[in-house]
């Protein structure tokens, strides 16, 4: 079945309105064609079609309090479900997520969750946005420079211009470059090295992003984020 981003995937209404023009742009038509060709070639693409926009569907525009930027989906089986850094319940937490949980524990005293599904964060106002929204099995960054970056740049532009007092979390050089145009006069911009084991020791550990985010939200009259995750038996995948 051809992929129809604008209707078949039933994008959350506020995002559908904000991004309506993007789906008619030449780059998006080319991206749709590329994905259809990849599927016709029987390539395995992550996440599932119905989960490509899970981050937007779980966090409506007006609900966005925090934006965490990732790069592209996990490319292993059963991992990606449309939220950056997140994996399904029952899937071992990847190393970067393990380090995020370690920092969460050190920062707020929250015990490491028993699973890596961050859907609860998304439902509480944390937009878990990858720059690229699809990937081929086993091939990291295989769908980079196909148009997704332009689409997600537009998402960031919308939040930057239409929202106030949002905390943007930019971990690593890639995210910092992508978020370079965020107005730090109307938003909080937190920068640190990536939580990957290759770099976390160079400044991610001890950066205390979660307490900084909550302090900022409270200063701007917003409820802080509850960073605790529900038990595994209560966590669900982003879209079933």
C-alpha positions in Angstrom: 0.0 0.0 0.0 1.5 3.4 -0.9 2.5 5.6 2.1 0.2 8.6 2.5 1.7 10.7 5.3 -1.1 13.2 5.4 -4.1 10.9 5.8 -3.3 7.2 6.3 -1.1 7.9 9.3 -3.8 10.2 10.8 -1.4 12.8 12.1 -2.4 14.5 15.4 -4.7 17.4 14.4 -2.6 20.3 15.7 0.5 19.0 14.0 -1.4 18.2 10.9 -2.5 21.8 10.7 0.9 23.3 11.5 2.7 21.1 8.9 0.0 20.8 6.2 2.0 22.8 3.6 5.1 20.5 4.1 3.3 17.5 2.8 2.9 19.2 -0.6 6.4 20.3 -1.0 8.6 18.7 -3.7 11.1 17.3 -1.1 8.3 15.4 0.7 7.0 14.0 -2.6 10.5 12.8 -3.3 10.8 11.3 0.2 7.5 9.5 -0.2 8.7 8.1 -3.5 12.0 7.0 -2.0 10.3 5.1 0.8 7.9 3.4 -1.5 10.8 2.3 -3.7 12.6 0.9 -0.7 9.6 -1.1 0.4 9.1 -2.4 -3.2 12.7 -3.6 -3.1 11.6 -5.6 0.1 13.9 -3.6 2.3 13.0 -3.7 6.0 12.3 -0.2 7.3 12.0 1.0 10.9 9.8 2.0 12.5 6.5 0.7 11.2 4.5 3.1 9.0 2.0 3.8 11.7 4.8 4.8 14.1 6.8 7.1 11.9 5.1 10.1 13.5 4.6 8.7 17.0 6.5 11.6 18.5 4.0 14.1 17.1 1.0 12.0 17.8 1.9 11.5 21.4 2.8 15.2 22.1 0.5 17.7 20.5 1.9 21.1 19.7 0.3 22.9 22.5 1.5 20.3 25.0 5.2 20.6 24.1 7.2 21.6 27.2 10.5 19.9 26.3 12.2 18.9 23.0 14.9 16.2 23.0 16.6 15.9 19.7 18.0 12.6 18.4 19.5 11.7 15.0 17.8 8.7 13.4 15.9 5.6 14.6 17.5 2.5 16.1 18.2 0.1 13.2 17.9 -3.2 15.1 14.9 -5.4 15.1 12.1 -4.5 17.6 13.8 -1.3 18.8 12.5 1.7 17.0 8.9 2.9 17.6 9.0 6.5 16.7 10.5 8.2 19.8 14.2 9.1 20.0 16.3 7.2 22.5 13.2 5.0 23.3 12.8 1.3 22.8 9.8 -1.0 23.3 9.2 -2.7 26.6 11.1 -5.9 26.8 13.9 -4.6 24.6 17.2 -4.0 26.4 18.0 -0.3 26.8 20.8 0.8 24.4 24.0 2.2 25.9 23.0 5.9 25.4 19.7 5.4 27.1 21.4 3.6 30.0 23.6 6.7 30.4 20.5 8.9 30.3 19.0 6.8 33.1 22.2 7.0 35.1 22.1 10.8 34.8 18.4 10.9 35.7 19.2 8.9 38.9 22.1 11.1 39.9 20.2 14.3 39.1 16.8 13.5 40.6 17.3 10.4 42.6 15.0 8.4 40.4 15.9 4.7 40.2 16.8 3.3 36.8 13.6 2.1 35.1 13.2 -1.5 34.4 12.5 -0.8 30.7 13.4 1.7 28.0 10.0 2.8 26.7 9.8 6.6 27.0 6.2 6.9 25.9 5.2 8.3 29.3 7.6 11.2 28.8 6.1 11.9 25.5 2.6 11.9 27.0 3.8 14.4 29.6 5.0 17.0 27.1 8.5 15.8 26.1 8.7 15.7 22.3 11.2 12.9 21.5 12.1 14.0 18.0 14.6 12.3 15.7 16.0 14.4 12.9 15.4 11.5 10.5 12.3 9.5 11.0 13.0 6.2 9.2 16.0 3.9 8.7 16.8 0.6 6.9 17.4 -2.5 9.0 21.1 -2.7 10.0 22.2 0.5 8.3 22.5 3.6 10.5 21.8 6.9 8.8 20.6 5.1 5.6 17.7 7.5 5.2 19.7 10.6 5.9 19.7 13.5 3.4 16.5 12.2 1.8 14.2 15.0 3.1 13.5 14.1 6.7 15.9 16.7 8.0 14.0 19.5 6.2 10.7 18.2 7.6 12.0 18.0 11.2 13.7 21.4 10.8 10.2 22.8 10.1 8.9 21.1 13.3 11.6 22.9 15.3 10.8 26.2 13.6 7.1 25.8 14.5 7.9 25.3 18.2 10.5 28.0 18.2 8.1 30.6 16.8 4.7 29.5 18.1 5.6 28.4 21.7 7.2 30.1 24.6 9.2 28.7 27.4 10.2 25.3 25.9 13.3 23.5 27.0 15.4 22.3 24.0 17.8 19.5 24.9 20.7 19.3 22.4 23.0 16.3 23.2 26.0 16.1 20.8 27.2 18.1 17.9 24.6 16.9 15.5 21.7 18.0 17.7 23.4 21.3 18.5 23.8 22.1 14.9 20.2 21.2 14.2 18.9 23.3 17.1 21.2 26.3 16.3 18.4 28.6 15.3 16.4 28.1 18.5 15.8 31.5 20.1 17.4 31.2 23.6 15.7 34.4 24.6 12.3 32.8 24.7 13.4 29.2 25.3 15.9 27.2 27.4 18.6 25.7 25.3 20.6 23.0 27.1 23.7 21.7 25.4 26.0 18.8 26.4 27.9 16.0 24.7 26.0 13.0 23.5 25.2 10.4 26.1 26.9 7.7 24.1 29.5 5.7 26.0 32.1 7.2 23.6 31.4 10.7 24.9 29.3 10.7 28.0 32.3 11.0 30.3 33.3 14.3 28.6 30.5 16.3 30.1 27.2 14.5 29.8 27.6 12.8 33.2 26.9 15.4 35.9 25.2 17.9 33.5 21.9 17.6 35.5 19.5 18.4 32.6 16.4 17.1 34.2 16.5 19.3 37.3 17.4 22.3 35.1 14.4 21.6 32.8 12.0 21.3 35.7 13.3 24.5 37.4 12.9 26.4 34.1 9.4 25.1 33.6 8.4 26.1 37.1 9.9 29.6 36.7 7.7 30.0 33.6 4.5 28.9 35.4 4.4 25.3 34.0 4.2 22.0 35.8 7.5 20.2 36.0 7.9 16.9 34.1 7.4 13.7 36.1 10.5 11.8 34.7 9.5 8.5 36.4 8.5 5.7 34.1 5.6 3.3 34.8 6.3 -0.3 35.5 6.9 -2.4 32.4 3.5 -4.1 32.6 1.9 -0.7 32.3 4.1 0.7 29.5 2.9 0.3 26.0 4.4 0.8 22.6 3.9 4.3 21.1 1.2 3.2 18.7 -0.5 -0.2 18.6 
